[in-house]
Amino acid sequence: MNNKFNTMFRRFTALASAAVMLTAAGTGCSGKDKVTIQEPTDKLVIYSGPVVDKALKAALSSFKNLYPNVEVEYKEFGTSNDPEAESNYLETIKNELSSGKGPDLILMHSSEYDDIYRMMKSESFQDLNPLLENDESFDKGLYNETVFDSGVFEGKRYFIPISYSMRVLLTSQEALEAENITVDDNLSFDDFSNIMTNYVDKYESNMDKTFFTLEGMKLETFFPWNGMNLLDYEKKKVLIDNDDFKKTMELYKKYYNMDNREQESVLSTYQGDGAVMINSGSCLFESGILGGVSKALEVYSALLTDKTPVLSRFPSISDKNVATPKYMAAIRSGSPNQANAYSFIKILLSEDYQNKNAVFSEACLEIPVLKSALENGIDSWNKKFGGQKDTEHGVTLTALSDADKDKFIDIYSNVDACELYNNNLINFVWEAMEPYFKGEKSYDECQKNLYNKLELYINE
C-alpha cells in the first residue's frame, strides 16, 4: 500500500471552489428540502491516473454508449509501471483541485492518498447526498451499507466506494494442529496475540519459519485491520492514550524482529502461493492481503486438495470485521459537468460493471460494493478455476463446495466497520514507536512523542 508519491498529499488542504451546483428550492409536502439538480451538459472531464486507469476504462465504453452526445475529455498520465507518471498525476490533481479546477470525476485508489480525511475537510469534493436522495432510481439497499457510508464525514458524503478490501486469516487445520493451535470463526485479538507471541518465541531464530507468507508489512500488519482509530477528526482528538493502542504496540514489538529480518531461506522456497508455504510448514498463515479475495480463493482451493483449509476474519481489537475502501469515486466541488460525473458513478455502481469486474478482472476491483456481485464473483471464479492444475505453483485448485463459497461470502460481506487507510498516521506511528520496538526507548517515552505529533497534526 505504501506509495513513495503519497507524501505529495501530506499537507494537502485544497480550497474548495465557491460554486455550488445544488440549490435549495423550497419545501415539499413531505417537509424535506427539494434540490434542483444541475442539468446534464455535453461534456465530461476525467483524469486517468496510472493506478485507476483499468477500472475507469472498464466503464468508459458503457458511458459513451449510453451518452453518445457527451464529449468525454479523457486525460491519461501513463502506465502503472511508470513511477513518474503516477507522480505527475498526483501533482496535477493536487494543484488543480487547490485552485478550483481539474476533472469533473475523480476515481481514487486507497494507496494514492495519504489522508482522505484531510481531502474531505478541504471540501474539494462535492457532497453527493443530494444527488443520491433525489435519484428515485437508485437503491442504496443493494450495496454493502457499512462500506458505502465510509465516504460520509461531518454529515456530507464526499465519495462513494466502488469496491473494498479486507484482510483474513487463512491456513490449514493440519498446520494449526502441528502447533497445537485452535482458531475459530470469531478469534479475539487477545487470542491472536497469544498465538503470534508463542509462535515468535518458538521460531524467531529459525530463518525457515515465518508467521505470514509475506513479512515486512510493518504496521500495516495491523492497521487499519485492527479497527482502531488513532484520531477523531471531527472532535480533533488524539485516541492513543488507552490500553488498546498499548496492546497493539506491545504485540508488534514482539513481532518486530521476525517481520524485519532477512529471509532468504524462506523466500527461496516460496513458489508464489501461500498453500505451498503452509503445506511445507514454513509459515502459519497466508497473509490474506495482497491479491485480495481472489488470492484467498486460490490458496483455499489449493489447500482443499489434500488438507482442511481454515478461513476466519482477521481479529480486530474492536472485535469487528474491518474493511477499507479500495476504489472511491468523487465529484469535484464546483464541477460544471456534475450531472454527467454522477451518471458515470452510477455506471461504476451498476450491476453490469460490478459483476464483470468483481473478485478477478483487469480492473481489479477486488470486493465489489454491490452485495450480489460478490456472490456472483466468487461463483464465477469457482467455475473458471476450480479443478484446474496450477502448474506454476505445483498445486491443484479444487472446486469449492456451496458451504465453502458461503464461508467466503459470510466473511467478506459481513462488514462491521470500514476504516479509511491513512498512510500519514501509519508513518507517524512508525517513526515515533520504532525506538520502542527496537528496545532503545520506553513505551511511555515513545507514546508521548507520538501523542504530541498527532496533536499538532490534527490541529494544523
N, C-alpha and C positions, 0 to 999 in steps of 0.2 A: 504494500500500500504506500510505503514511503515514496515520495517523488521529489527529486532534488530541486525541482522547479516550484514546489509548493511554497517555498519561502517568499516568492513574489507576492503572495497574498497575506503575509503575516500581519501587515499593518494596513490592510485594505479596508478603508472606510469610505467607500464611494458615496458621493452625494446623489440623492435621488432627483430625477427630473421633476419639475413642478407640475408638469402636465398631467392631468388626471382624466382617464378615459371613461370612468364610471361616475355618473352623477345621480344624486337622489332626485326622484321625480314624484314626490308626494306619497301618500299612504293609501293602500288599497283596502278592500273590505276586511281582509284578514288582520289588518293593523301593522303589517310588515312594510318596510320601505320597499318601493319598487325601484328598480335600477334600469337606467337606459344604457343598453349595450351598444358600443360603437358599431357602426355598420361595416360590413366587410369591404375591404379595398381591393385593388388589383395587384397588390404586391406583398411579398413576404421575404424578409431578410434573415438568413440563417448562417451562422459561422460554425463550421465543422472542425472541431479540434481533432487531432490525430487519435485520441483515445475513444472519442464518441462517434467517429465517422461511420463505422459499420452499422451502429444502431440507428443513426439518422438516415442513412441511405436505404435501410430496410423499410423505412416508412415513406421515403421521398416519392417513389413512383406512385404509391397509393394516393398521396396528396395531389399530385399532378393529374392523376386520372379523375379524381373527384372534383377538382377545382381547376379545370383547364384554362380558365381566363385569368388566373392569378400568376403573375410573373414571380418566379422564385429566384432570388439572388442568393446563390449557394456558394459561399466562400470557403475554399479548402485551404488548410495550412500544412499539408504534408502527411506523411505516414507515421504510424506509431513507433516505428523503429528509428525515427529521426528525432533525437532529443532537442535539437534546435527548433524543430517545427513546433513541438509542444511548448517550448519556452516562448516562442513568438506568439503563439495563440493565446496563452495565458496573459502575456504582457499586453496584447491588443485588447483583450476583454477588460482587463483592469483599467486601462487608460480610457477606453471609450465609455464604459459604464460610469466612471467617475465624472465624466463630462456630459452625461445625459444622452449619450449616443450609443451606437452598437447595434447588434442584431435584435430582431423582434423576439425570437425564440432562443433560449439558452438551454441546451441539454448538458447536464453536468454529470461527471463521474466522481464518485466519492474520493478517489485518490488525487483529484486535481486541486482541491481547495483546502487550505489549511484550517479554516474556521468558518463553516457555513453560517453559524450564528451571527458572526460579525457582518457577513454579507446581508443577512436578513435585517439586522438592526440598521444597516445603512439605507434600507428601503430602495435599493437598486432594482428590486423585483416588485412587480405589481401584486396586490392582494387578489388571489384567484377565487376567493369565496363568493363574491357577487356573480362571477361567471358560472360557477357550479350551481349556485342556488337558483339562478334564473334559467337554467338549462333543464327543461322538463324531460328531455330525452336521456339525461344522464342518471344512472342508478348507482350511487355510491356503495350500496349494499353488496354489489357484486365483487368488491375489492377487499383485500385484507385491511380492515379498518385501522388497526394499530399502526401498520406501516403507512397507510395512506395519510394519516393525520400527523405524521412526523414532520411535515412541512409547515405546521401551524406554530406560530410564535407570536406571543402577546396578542392573541385573538385574530391574527391575519394569516392567511395561507399563502406563503411565499413560493412554495414549489410543490409539485406533485410527484411522488416517487413512481417510477415506471417499473422498477424491479428492486430487489433487495438481496442481501447476503446474510448468511448465518454460519455459525461455527458449531460443529457437532463433535462428539467423541465416537470413534469407530475402531473396533478391534475384534478379536475373536474370543469365544468362551474358552478355548484351549489356551490362548495366551494369558488370559486372566487367571485361569486355574494354575498355570505354571508358576505364577507369582502369588498364589493364594489371595487373589483379589476378587471382590464382588462388586459389580456395577449394576445398578437398577435404573429404571426409566427416569427417576427423579433424584439423581445423585446430588447431594448437597455440596456446597462449596467446602465445608469443613471436611467431609469425607474425601472429596477430591484432593484437598490439601494433604490429608494423611497419606493417600495413595502416592502422590507426587513426592512427598518428603521421604517416604520409605524407599521408593524406587531410586531416588537420587542418592540416598545414603548407601544403598547397596551397590550401585553401578557407576557412581561419579568418576571413578578412576578407570573404568573399563571403556576403552575407546571404541569397542564394538557394540556398545549399547547406547540407545537414545530413548528419551521418553516419547517424543513425537517423531514422525517421519521427517519433518522439517524443523530443524533447530535454527537459532539465530533470529527468531521473531521478536526478541527483546520484549518490551512491554505490550506489544500487540498480541502476545500470548494471552493477555487478559483484557485489554481494552480494545473496543468497547464491550466485549462479550461478557464481562462480569457484571454489567448493568449498573455500574457505579458512576454517578455524575460527580465531576470534580468542581464544577462551577454552577451556580444558579444565575443565569444571565438576566433573568427578569428582576430578581431581587438584588443582583450584584453581590452575591455572597460566595465565599470560598468554602468548599464542602469536604475538606480533607482532615479536619480535626476530629476524627472518630475512629472507632475500633475497626470498622470495615476497611478503611484505607490502610490502616496499620497491618491488618491480617494479609492483605494483598501484597504489600511491600515485603513483609516477612517471608511469604511464600516465594516470591520471585527472588529474594536474596538466597534462599535455599537452592533455587534452580539456576541461579546466575552462571555459575561456572560451567555446568553442563550445556547451557544454552549458548555460551560464547566461546567454547573450546574449538580447537581444530579437530575435525572428524574425518580425516582422510580414509581411515579403515572402513567406517560405516558407509561413507558416501561412495566408495569404490564398489561396494556390493549393491548399492541402490539401483535398481533397474527402472526406476521411473514409476513404480506402482507400489502403493502402500501395502498391498496384500503380500508382496514379495518379502518386505521387511518384517511384517507381522508374523508371517509363517516361518521365517528363518529365526525369529526370536531376537532380532537386532533392534526392534523398537516395540513399544507397548501400544501406542495409539497412532492411527492416521491423523495427520494434522487437522483435516476437516475444514480447511480454509481456502487454500489455493485450488482453483478449479471448481469450487462450489459444489452444488448438488450433483452435477454430472460426474465429478470426480468421486464423490461419496458413493454414487450408484455403481461406478466401475469397481471400486475397491470392495464394496459389499458383495457384489455379484461374483467377484473373483474369490473371495473368502468362502462364499456359499458352495463352491465346487466340492471342497473336502473339509471345510471347517464350519463352525457355527458362529456366524457374524453377530456382533453385539453393537447396536446403534443406540445412542442416547443423546439427549440435548447436552450442550456444553454447560457445566454448572456455573451459575452466577451467584454472586454474593447477595444479590437481592432476591434469590430464589425465583427468578423469572427466566423465560425462554426469550433471549435477546436477539434482535436482528439489527441491521443497519442498512439504510438506503444505499443502493448501488448506482442506478441511473435516476436522475431527478430533472424534471422539466420545469422551467420558469419562463415568465414573460417579462421583458424589460419594462420597468416603470416608465410611462410616457410613450410607449410604443405607438406609432401611428397605425400599425397594422395588427392591433391586438386581437381582433376577431379571427384573422387568419392564423395567428400563432396559436390561439385556443383550438381552432379546428385541427391543427397539426398535433397538438397534445392529445386530442381525442382519438386520433389515429394510433398514436403510441399506446393508448389505453384500450384500443379496440380488441374485440375477441380474435379477429383475424391476425393482428400483429402480435398480440400476446401469446397466442397458440403457436404461431410459426417460429417465434424466437425464444420460446421457453426452454429452460434447462440446458439444451445444447443447440447452438446455432452459430453462424458467423457473427451475428450481432452480440452474442454472449451476454444476454440479459441476466442469466443465472436463474433467480427465482422470480417469476412474474408476479406482479401485484394483483392481477386478476385471479381470483381463487380457483376457478375451473381450469385455468391454463396450467396451473401447477400439476394437477392430477393428469391432465392430458399429456403434459410434457414428460412426466415420469412413465406413463404408459407407452408413449412413442419411443422413448429411449429403450425401454424394455423390449419392444417389438423389433427395434433395429439392431440392438447389440446383444440381447440375451441369447445365449447359446453359441456365440462366436468365440473363436480362439484368438486371444491376443498374442500373436507371435512375437511382438516386440518385447513384451514383458514375460512371456512364457507362462501365461495363465489362461484359463478358460473362464469366460463370463457366463455364469449360469443364469438362466432366466429367473426373474423374481416371481414369487407366488403373489396372489392377491393380498395375503397377510403381510408379506414383505413390503409391497407397494403402499399398503395402508400405514405401515410404520413410518415410512418416509413422509407421506402426506401429513400424518399427525404431527410429527416433529417440526417440519418446515412450514406448516400453515398456522399452528397454534402459537402465535407470537404474542408475548405478554408485554414487551417493551421494545421500542425501536429507537436506538440511540444514534446520534449523528457522529460519524467519525471525525475526530478533531486532532489533526497532526500537531498543531501548536501545543496543545496541552500535553500530549504524549512526550513531545520533545522537552517541555519544561520539567516534567516529572523525571525523565531520564537524566537530564543534566544535573538536577538537584539531588536525586537519590542514588546515583551510581556510586558515589563515595561510600554510602551505606552498604550497597550491595557488595562492594569490594572489601568491606570491613575497615575502611580508612576513617570513617566518622560514625557517630552515633545516629540512631534513628531520629531522636528529638532534634538534633542539630540540623540534619538534612531536611526534615519535615518543616521546621521553622523557616528555613531558607526558601523552600518551595512555597510555603504559605504566603510569604512576603512577595514573591514574584507573581503569584497568581492574583494577589490582591491588587497589585499595580496594573496587571494586565486587564482585569475585569473593569477597572475604573478609567482606563485610557479613553 
